[in-house]
Amino acid sequence: METFNAIILGIVEGLTEFLPVSSTGHMILVEQLLHIDGSQAPWNVLLWVSQFAAILAVIVYFWRDLWRRIVTPLARFRRRPPFGSPAALRSPLGDVLRDHILTKLAAAMIPTVVLAVALKKYLDPLEQMPVAVAVALILGALAMEYIDRRFRRQIPQALEQVTLAQAFLIGVIQCLSMWPGVSRAAATIMGGMVLGLTPRVATEFSFYLAIPTMLAAAVYTLGRHRQELAGANIGLLLIGSATAFVVALLVVATFLGYVRRYRFTPFVVYRIVLGLAVLVCYFVGRG
């Protein structure tokens, strides 16, 4: 049963990490359905390790674009004109760094790290409250529907056009996802659309931002629970993570094609139905 549970959780993580439905909220709900104590090893680590595996799927899928966006601007600077020439003055190192994808991701990470350190201990207890997850699912769905109708743009746009200010503000908005059920993907994609990005570019930036965000969370969690990573626990973590990687790889490719052509309405409906179902089950069970 533990192997089965690890596979199920890996599937859930892979399916939901990059969709605007809240992977953390789903993992919490599924753990309760499977009667898993999420505070005990290895389940207290699997959430973060499987998220890291899902991030590896993004790196694998985008590796050519990542290489081009990280290396090409720096290579272009190395081939810059002689220092002091008019051409060199028009393309200083500062401009290269300002427009680099790593600089924009760093700008987005600043508010995430600061607020995560400040608020994590206050928001962690919400993970054990199904009502908090359900409310976040429903309210988030309503916000998604409004933003999708009000701010959807269909104009030619590239990821390179995301500004430092937009990146920083997306990082601020990402902090909303510390409330279980909000969804990191939903917060960053919808936030990007409000700030002027197309659904495609907002989704790409959300995927890229997931890499440092979830890597930092996974490393932090593994460091805290390193003494529990032994024996059978390692096997279950590997099974769950491998499952999450394969499923996430399929989801990333499919979702990028979807957002280019369709609205987010199916995810809105799903979040509302799931949130209402959780509320009904919770209050019926208490009654």
N, C-alpha and C positions, 0 to 999 in steps of 0.2 A: 504493500500500500504506500510506503514512503516513496518508492520509485515512481509509482503512478502519480502521486501528489506532486512530485518534482516536475514531471512531464507536463501535468495540467497547468501548474503555475508558470512554467516556461512558455507554454502556448499562450496563456493569458498575457504575460508580459510582452511577448513578441507581437501579439496582435494589437495591443493597446498603447504601447510606449509612444508611437508617433502619430496615433490617431487622436482627435480632440475629444477623448472620452474618459481620460484619467486612468493611467496604468496603476498608480498607487491605490486609488479607490477600488478598482477591480480586484487587485491582489488582496486587499483587506477583506472585501466581500467574499471572494472565493475561499480564502483561508477559513473564514467562519463557516461557509457551507461544507468544507471538507473537515471541519472540526480540528483545524491546525492551530496550535498556539504560536502566534507570530512573534512572541517574545522569547521563544526557545530556539536553540540551535537545531538544525541549520537554517530554519525558516526566517530567523531574524536577520540573516545575512543574505539569503537567497534573493530577496527583493532587489537589493543593491547590486549583487553580482550579476544577476540576470539582466538588469538594466545596463550594466557595462557591456555584457555580451550583445545586447541590442544595439548599443552604440558602435560596436565593432562592425556590425552590419552596415551602418551608415558609412563608416570609413571604407569598407570594401566596395560599397556601391559607388561612392563618390571619389574613389582614390585618384582617378585621372584629373577630375576637376580640382580636387584638393591640391594635387601637385602643381597644377597650372596656376592656381590662385596664390599659392604660397611661394613657389620658387620663381615664377616668371617675373613678377615685379622686382624682386631682388636682383635677378640676373640683368634686367633692364637697367637698374641703377649702376651695376658694375660696369656696364658698357656706356656710361654717361660721357658726355663731351668733356674736354679738359676743364679743370677748375678755373673759374673766372670768365669763361666764355659766355656769350649771351645765351646760348642753348643750355648751358649748365645752370645758369641762374633761373631759367624757367622750370627746371625740374630738380629741385634740391631733394636731399634725403628726407626732409620733413614731409614733403608732399607724398613721397613713396610710402613712408610709414603711416601717414594719416589715412591713405586710401587702401592700405593693406588689410586683407580679411582678418589676419590675426589681431591687428589693432582694434578692429571693430568688435571682434569676439571678446577681447580683453575689456573693452569699454562696457559691454553688456554684462560681463561677469562681475564687475565691481559692485553694483547694488545687490546682486544675488548673494555674493559672499558676505557682505556686510550685514544684510538683513537676515540671512540664514543663521549667522552666529548669534545675532541679537534675539531672534524670535523662535528658534528651533525648539527650545525646551518648553515654550508655552504652547506650541502647536502640535507637538508630538502626541499628547493625550487624545487629540481629536481622531487619531487613527483607530482608536478603540470605540468610536462613537458612530454607529451606522447612520444615525440621523444627521450628523454633521456632513457625512459623505453624500447622503441623498440630497440634502438641501443644496450643496455645492453643485451636484450634477444638474439639478433642475434650474437653479439660477444661472449657472453657466450656459445651459442650453438656450435660455431666453436671451442672454447677452449675445450668444453666437448668431442667433437668428436675426437680431436687430443689426448687428455689425455686418453680416453677410449681405443684407438687403441695402443697407445705407452706405457702406464703404467699399463694396466690390468694384474694382477697376479692371478693365480689359484694355490695357495699353502696352506697347512694347517697353519692357523693363528688364534689366539684368541685375544680378546679385551685386555687382560692382557699384551699382548706383545707390545702395544703402549708405546713408551718411553716418558719421560718428554719433551725431545727436540721436538719430533714429535707433541706432544700435544700443546706446545707453538707455534710452527710454523703453525699448523692448526688454532690456535686462531688468528694469524697474517693474514692468508689468509681469515678467516671469515670476517675480516673488509671490504673486497671488497663488501660484501653484503649490506653495508650501501648505496651503489648506487642502487636505485630502479631498479629492473629488473634483477639484477645479480643472486639473489637467495642465501640465506644462506645455504640451503642444497647442492646446486651445488658447491658452493665455498668450503665447508668443505669436501664433499665427494671427489671431484676431487683433492683438495689439499692433502687429506689423501692418495689418490692413487699415486700421484706424490712423496710423501714422503715414499712410500714403503708398504702401507697397501693394503690389498685385498679389492675389492668392498664391500663385506659383512662387514668386520671390520670397514672400513671407514664409512659406512652407520650407523652402530651401534654407533660409536663414535659421529657422527653427531647428531644422535637422543639424546644421553646423553648430549652433549654439548648444545643442544637446551633448556634443562631444566633450567639451571641457566641463560642463555642468555636471553631467552624470559621472564622468571620470573622477572628479573631485569628490563627489558623494560616495562613490564606490571605494576609493582609496581610504577615505576617512573611516567608513564603516568597517572595512577589512582590518584596518589598524586597531580599531577598538575591540574587535572580536577575533583577533588573530589566534588566540589560545583555543578557540573552538573549531578551528579549521584543521581537523585531523580525522583519520579513519573513514568511517562511513559518511561523515558529513561532507568530506571532499567529493566523494562519489556522487552524492545527491546534488551538490552544487554544480558539478560538471554536467550532469544530465540536464538539470534545469536550464543552465546557461547555454548549452549547445542547442537545446530546443528553442530557446528564445532567439538565438542568433539566426537560425534557419527561417523561422517564422517572420522575424523582423525584416530580413532581407527581402522576402516576398512582399511584405506590407509596404516598404519604402518605395519599391518600384511601382506598385499598383496605385498608391495614394498620390504620388506626384502626377501621374497621368489623370487621376480623378479630379484633383483640384483645378486643373487647367480648364476643364470643360463643364463641371457641375458645381452646384451649390452645396452647402454643408447641411441641408435640411435633413437627410437621413440620420446624421449624427445628432442633430437637435432632437428629433423624435425619439431616437434610442435613449438618449440621456434622460429625457423626461419620463419615458416608460420605466426605465430602470430605477430612477430615483423614486417614483411613486410606488413601485413594487417593493423597494427596500423599506419605505415608510410603512406600507401596509403590513408587511411581514413582521416588522419590528413591533408595531403597536398591537397587532393581533397576538403575537407571541407573549407580549407583556400582559395582555388581557386574559 
